[in-house]
Amino acid sequence: ATELKHLNCLLEELKLLEEVLNLSPNKNLNPKEIKDSMDEIKDLMDNIKRIVLELQGSETSFKCEYDAVTVKAAEFLNKWIIFCQRIYSTMT
């Protein structure tokens, strides 16, 4: 259940990250590249959401707890990648 809670919290954090990315697009990219990047992020988030909802089943009362720490996007993503790899390795 703990891993499922963390995955559910990942969904919340990814939504916030998507909002930040929408507000500050890379000025070095042309508008089509920005749209393509955002579409790819949305597709990945939708896939994660489907998986989490399938695993979650009827249990929906998770409360996420957040640290009051500022991190860079790369650190945030690395943290979640390592977490997901750990879950995956226990499933195989």
C-alpha positions, -999 to +999 in steps of 0.1 A: +000+000+000+029+024+007+042+021-029+007+027-042+004+058-020+037+071-034+026+064-070-006+083-063+015+112-049+037+111-080+006+118-101-001+149-080+035+161-083+036+155-120+005+176-124+023+205-106+054+199-127+033+201-159+018+234-147+053+248-141+065+237-175+034+253-192+042+286-175+079+287-184+085+271-218+120+269-231+127+300-251+152+281-273+125+259-287+101+268-314+063+267-306+058+233-324+087+218-303+071+232-271+037+217-280+052+184-289+071+182-256+040+191-236+019+166-255+046+139-247+046+148-210+008+147-210+007+113-226+032+100-201+012+114-172-020+099-186-003+065-189+010+067-153-025+078-141-041+048-158-016+024-142-020+039-107-058+039-110-057+002-121-034-007-092-054+014-067-087-003-073-113+009-048-087+022-023-087+060-030-080+077+004-043+085+001-030+117+017+003+129+003+029+145+026+054+169+011+088+182+024+092+219+024+123+216+003+130+232-030+145+209-056+155+211-092+133+193-118+161+169-126+165+159-089+127+155-086+126+132-117+156+112-106+141+106-072+109+092-088+128+072-114+148+054-087+116+048-067+098+033-098+129+012-106+128-002-071+092-011-073+097-027-107+127-048-095+105-062-067+078-072-092+102-091-114 
